Structures are given as C-alpha cells and as structure tokens.
Amino acid sequence: MNLYYLAESYRTLGPRAPELTAKELSGGGKKKAAKNKAKRTLEEQDAELMKTPAGQEAWKANQEKAEQLYLRALDLNRFNLRAHRGLGMLYEKSREQKEG
C-alpha cells in the first residue's frame, strides 16, 4: 500500500515540481501562490503550467515515477485494485496530454 500511495502522490503532482524553489518559499512567492489559489482552480493552474517547458518536464518526470511505483506495487500484489485504478488514471491523463 505504501508504494501505491507514493505513486498517487506523484500522479497528482501533475506538472508541479515535487519540491518548492527558494523563490516559491519566499514571502513574495507565498503571496503570489495565495492569490493564484483564490483566482483559479487547481485544474486551471495545471493547464497553465502544462503550457510551459518546465511544467511539461515536471509532468513527464512525475508520470514516469508514478508508473514505476504502480508497477512495483502490482509486482508485489497483482490483485491491488487501487494500483490498477491509479495506473489506468495515469494512462488516461497521458493520452489526454498527447491529444491536447
């Protein structure tokens, strides 16, 4: 189950980096994030990030890591329905990104 939850965390990161930068941790960065959160939904923020090279790179890295973790979870227990579901959601999102 631990591998499944770790895979889920990478999948839900989407185009966001796993760690915040020093700029994002600064006072100005926190204010900007709060304003951004109040103005737009998470889906809108993700769509905007996906338009940037950094967002696309982060999405690819997070997708690959999540896929590896889901597959490891399934190696340990091929009947792990949550891992199958998460992997399916990951592949669906990947297909949408390629078509979009």
Residue pairs with C-beta under 8 A, 6 or more apart in sequence:
1 73
1 80
1 82
3 69
3 70
3 72
3 73
3 76
3 83
4 69
4 70
4 73
4 80
4 82
4 83
4 86
6 69
7 65
7 66
7 67
7 68
7 69
7 70
7 73
7 83
7 86
8 66
8 86
10 18
10 62
10 63
10 65
10 66
10 69
11 62
11 63
11 66
11 86
11 89
11 90
11 93
13 58
13 62
14 46
14 49
14 50
14 58
14 59
14 62
14 93
15 46
15 49
15 50
15 52
15 55
15 56
15 58
15 59
15 62
16 46
16 49
16 55
16 58
16 62
17 54
17 58
18 62
20 29
21 29
23 29
24 30
24 33
36 45
37 45
40 48
46 55
48 55
49 55
49 58
50 56
50 59
50 97
59 97
63 90
63 93
63 94
66 86
66 90
67 87
67 90
70 83
70 86
70 87
70 90
71 87
73 80
73 83
74 80
74 83
74 84
74 87
77 83
